[in-house]
Amino acid sequence: MTTTSINTADAKEEFSELLNRVTHYKERIILTRRGKEIAAIVPLEDLHTLQKSQSKNDLEEAVEALQEARNQGTITLEDLKNETG
């Protein structure tokens, strides 16, 4: 899979072509401004993979938090408010 960098001014002029390259050739486009990477145009499949990965990480963190609460116990909301001021 190819990755290409392009500045935002050029990307504006070539937007339709960039979308075609991402859609048909699964190219990843990194947008730059003043030499700094600021955003990307990626195939939709890449986005879905990223979202699934984030959901899996969120689920793992939730399971860990639940296990910690079971092992260490919990406190009431009122107690938490008193502790934090």
Residue frames as a rotation matrix with the C-alpha (Angstrom) as fourth column:
MET 1
0.589 0.808 0.000 0.00
0.808 -0.589 0.000 0.00
0.000 0.000 -1.000 0.00
THR 2
-0.322 -0.711 0.625 1.42
0.728 -0.608 -0.317 3.36
0.605 0.353 0.713 -1.04
THR 3
0.445 0.374 -0.813 1.56
0.785 -0.601 0.153 6.40
-0.431 -0.706 -0.561 1.21
THR 4
-0.190 -0.433 0.881 1.98
0.797 -0.592 -0.119 9.86
0.573 0.680 0.457 -0.29
SER 5
-0.170 0.095 -0.981 2.42
0.720 -0.667 -0.189 13.26
-0.672 -0.739 0.045 1.34
ILE 6
-0.280 0.132 0.951 0.95
0.772 -0.557 0.305 16.39
0.570 0.820 0.054 -0.22
ASN 7
-0.955 -0.045 -0.293 0.53
0.223 -0.758 -0.612 19.92
-0.194 -0.650 0.734 1.06
THR 8
-0.254 0.962 -0.104 -2.99
0.559 0.058 -0.827 21.17
-0.789 -0.268 -0.553 1.61
ALA 9
-0.054 0.210 -0.976 -2.84
-0.559 -0.816 -0.145 23.78
-0.827 0.538 0.161 -1.15
ASP 10
-0.756 -0.260 -0.601 -1.98
-0.651 0.396 0.648 21.15
0.069 0.881 -0.469 -3.76
ALA 11
-0.879 0.463 0.118 -4.48
0.405 0.853 -0.330 18.71
-0.253 -0.242 -0.937 -2.25
LYS 12
-0.140 0.857 -0.496 -7.23
-0.016 -0.503 -0.864 21.28
-0.990 -0.113 0.084 -2.69
GLU 13
-0.136 0.009 -0.991 -6.47
-0.918 -0.378 0.123 21.49
-0.373 0.926 0.059 -6.41
GLU 14
-0.622 -0.250 -0.742 -6.19
-0.598 0.764 0.244 17.69
0.506 0.595 -0.624 -6.80
PHE 15
-0.451 0.414 0.791 -8.90
-0.781 0.247 -0.574 16.57
-0.432 -0.876 0.212 -4.37
SER 16
0.632 0.756 -0.170 -10.94
-0.736 0.517 -0.436 14.49
-0.242 0.401 0.884 -6.84
GLU 17
0.327 -0.612 -0.720 -7.81
-0.490 0.542 -0.683 12.73
0.808 0.577 -0.123 -8.08
LEU 18
-0.679 -0.581 0.449 -6.67
-0.663 0.222 -0.715 12.04
0.315 -0.783 -0.536 -4.52
LEU 19
-0.009 0.778 0.629 -10.04
-0.815 0.358 -0.455 10.49
-0.579 -0.517 0.630 -3.68
ASN 20
0.762 0.251 -0.598 -9.79
-0.603 0.611 -0.513 8.28
0.236 0.751 0.617 -6.75
ARG 21
-0.159 -0.914 -0.374 -6.31
-0.506 0.401 -0.764 7.11
0.848 0.068 -0.526 -5.73
VAL 22
-0.680 -0.023 0.733 -7.51
-0.718 0.228 -0.658 6.32
-0.152 -0.973 -0.172 -2.20
THR 23
0.281 0.925 0.254 -10.66
-0.784 0.374 -0.496 4.58
-0.554 -0.060 0.830 -3.43
HIS 24
0.871 0.163 -0.462 -9.27
-0.461 0.593 -0.660 2.57
0.167 0.788 0.592 -6.34
TYR 25
0.248 -0.883 -0.399 -5.63
-0.118 0.382 -0.917 2.00
0.962 0.274 -0.009 -5.39
LYS 26
0.797 0.170 -0.579 -5.98
0.513 0.316 0.798 1.99
0.319 -0.933 0.165 -1.58
GLU 27
-0.250 -0.896 0.366 -3.37
0.517 -0.443 -0.732 4.73
0.819 0.006 0.574 -1.38
ARG 28
0.429 0.274 -0.861 -2.98
0.883 -0.329 0.335 6.64
-0.192 -0.903 -0.383 1.88
ILE 29
0.115 -0.312 0.943 -2.58
0.489 -0.809 -0.327 10.40
0.865 0.499 0.059 1.55
ILE 30
0.004 -0.197 -0.980 -0.93
0.959 -0.276 0.059 12.45
-0.282 -0.941 0.188 4.29
LEU 31
0.629 0.278 0.726 -1.84
0.496 -0.862 -0.100 16.12
0.598 0.423 -0.681 4.21
THR 32
-0.204 -0.774 -0.600 0.80
0.974 -0.219 -0.049 18.62
-0.094 -0.594 0.799 5.28
ARG 33
0.850 0.325 0.414 0.78
0.353 -0.935 0.009 22.30
0.390 0.138 -0.910 6.12
ARG 34
0.632 -0.702 0.328 4.05
-0.724 -0.686 -0.073 24.18
0.276 -0.191 -0.942 6.34
GLY 35
-0.252 -0.808 -0.532 5.87
-0.605 0.561 -0.566 20.84
0.756 0.179 -0.630 6.28
LYS 36
-0.786 0.038 0.617 3.94
-0.560 0.380 -0.737 19.43
-0.262 -0.924 -0.277 9.24
GLU 37
-0.775 0.540 -0.327 1.67
0.245 0.734 0.634 16.39
0.582 0.411 -0.701 8.91
ILE 38
-0.802 0.503 0.322 -1.84
-0.593 -0.605 -0.532 17.41
-0.073 -0.617 0.784 9.95
ALA 39
0.210 0.924 0.319 -4.33
-0.695 0.370 -0.617 14.88
-0.688 -0.092 0.720 8.58
ALA 40
-0.873 -0.456 0.177 -4.78
-0.215 0.682 0.699 11.87
-0.439 0.572 -0.693 6.33
ILE 41
0.234 0.861 -0.452 -7.13
-0.964 0.147 -0.220 10.56
-0.123 0.487 0.865 3.70
VAL 42
-0.786 -0.509 0.352 -7.30
-0.507 0.855 0.106 6.79
-0.355 -0.095 -0.930 3.99
PRO 43
-0.618 0.588 -0.522 -9.37
-0.179 0.541 0.822 3.98
0.766 0.601 -0.230 2.52
LEU 44
0.203 0.822 0.532 -12.58
-0.828 -0.145 0.541 3.34
0.522 -0.551 0.651 4.41
GLU 45
0.659 -0.017 -0.752 -11.33
0.185 0.973 0.140 -0.16
0.729 -0.232 0.644 5.26
ASP 46
-0.451 -0.888 -0.091 -8.40
0.411 -0.117 -0.904 1.41
0.792 -0.445 0.418 7.15
LEU 47
-0.495 0.354 0.794 -10.80
-0.680 -0.726 -0.100 3.53
0.541 -0.590 0.600 9.18
HIS 48
0.612 0.779 -0.138 -12.95
-0.556 0.548 0.625 0.52
0.563 -0.305 0.768 10.03
THR 49
0.286 -0.607 -0.741 -9.88
0.510 0.752 -0.418 -1.42
0.811 -0.259 0.525 11.15
LEU 50
-0.730 -0.560 0.391 -8.80
0.040 -0.606 -0.794 1.48
0.682 -0.564 0.465 13.36
GLN 51
-0.116 0.783 0.611 -12.27
-0.857 -0.390 0.337 1.78
0.502 -0.485 0.716 14.89
LYS 52
0.720 0.344 -0.603 -12.40
-0.095 0.909 0.406 -1.96
0.687 -0.235 0.687 15.65
SER 53
-0.169 -0.888 -0.427 -8.99
0.559 0.270 -0.784 -1.75
0.812 -0.371 0.451 17.28
GLN 54
-0.715 -0.040 0.698 -10.08
-0.400 -0.796 -0.455 1.18
0.574 -0.605 0.553 19.44
SER 55
0.351 0.919 0.180 -13.26
-0.764 0.169 0.623 -0.64
0.542 -0.356 0.761 20.47
LYS 56
0.537 -0.231 -0.812 -11.24
0.330 0.943 -0.051 -3.71
0.777 -0.240 0.582 21.43
ASN 57
-0.590 -0.807 0.016 -8.85
0.357 -0.279 -0.892 -1.57
0.724 -0.521 0.452 23.52
ASP 58
-0.400 0.540 0.740 -11.78
-0.742 -0.666 0.084 0.16
0.538 -0.515 0.667 25.22
LEU 59
0.656 0.678 -0.332 -13.33
-0.403 0.687 0.605 -3.20
0.638 -0.263 0.724 26.06
GLU 60
0.138 -0.701 -0.700 -10.04
0.577 0.631 -0.519 -4.52
0.805 -0.332 0.492 27.48
GLU 61
-0.780 -0.418 0.465 -9.67
-0.055 -0.695 -0.717 -1.41
0.623 -0.585 0.520 29.65
ALA 62
0.033 0.882 0.470 -13.24
-0.840 -0.231 0.492 -1.76
0.542 -0.411 0.733 30.90
VAL 63
0.679 0.164 -0.715 -12.65
0.084 0.951 0.298 -5.41
0.729 -0.262 0.632 31.85
GLU 64
-0.341 -0.891 -0.301 -9.44
0.560 0.065 -0.826 -4.45
0.755 -0.450 0.476 33.68
ALA 65
-0.657 0.152 0.738 -11.25
-0.494 -0.826 -0.271 -1.67
0.569 -0.543 0.618 35.55
LEU 66
0.460 0.888 0.005 -14.03
-0.647 0.332 0.686 -4.05
0.607 -0.319 0.728 36.56
GLN 67
0.428 -0.401 -0.810 -11.51
0.478 0.861 -0.173 -6.61
0.767 -0.313 0.560 37.81
GLU 68
-0.679 -0.702 0.214 -9.70
0.244 -0.491 -0.836 -3.90
0.692 -0.515 0.505 39.79
ALA 69
-0.269 0.670 0.692 -12.98
-0.787 -0.567 0.243 -2.77
0.555 -0.479 0.680 41.34
ARG 70
0.711 0.540 -0.450 -13.81
-0.238 0.787 0.569 -6.33
0.661 -0.298 0.689 42.33
ASN 71
0.134 -0.769 -0.625 -10.35
0.666 0.537 -0.518 -6.87
0.734 -0.346 0.584 43.84
GLN 72
-0.814 -0.577 0.064 -9.99
0.381 -0.615 -0.690 -3.53
0.437 -0.538 0.721 45.61
GLY 73
-0.198 0.827 -0.526 -13.60
0.886 -0.079 -0.456 -2.69
-0.419 -0.557 -0.717 46.29
THR 74
-0.267 0.216 0.939 -15.47
0.612 -0.714 0.338 0.46
0.744 0.666 0.059 45.43
ILE 75
-0.814 0.083 -0.575 -16.56
0.438 -0.562 -0.701 3.64
-0.381 -0.823 0.422 47.18
THR 76
0.250 0.965 0.076 -19.77
0.860 -0.186 -0.475 5.61
-0.444 0.184 -0.877 46.97
LEU 77
0.123 -0.109 0.986 -20.09
0.721 -0.673 -0.165 8.72
0.682 0.732 -0.004 44.86
GLU 78
0.915 0.264 0.306 -20.55
-0.018 -0.730 0.684 10.74
0.404 -0.631 -0.663 48.03
ASP 79
0.673 -0.735 -0.088 -17.26
0.363 0.223 0.905 9.41
-0.645 -0.640 0.417 49.45
LEU 80
-0.013 -0.668 0.744 -15.52
1.000 -0.003 0.014 10.22
-0.007 0.744 0.668 46.17
LYS 81
0.472 0.274 0.838 -16.87
0.374 -0.923 0.091 13.78
0.798 0.271 -0.538 46.26
ASN 82
0.996 -0.087 0.029 -15.61
-0.059 -0.361 0.931 14.17
-0.071 -0.928 -0.365 49.85
GLU 83
0.397 -0.902 0.167 -12.16
0.673 0.410 0.615 12.83
-0.624 -0.132 0.771 48.93
THR 84
-0.216 -0.492 0.843 -11.75
0.962 -0.256 0.097 15.10
0.168 0.832 0.528 45.91
GLY 85
-0.740 -0.069 -0.669 -13.22
0.375 -0.868 -0.326 18.19
-0.558 -0.492 0.668 47.52
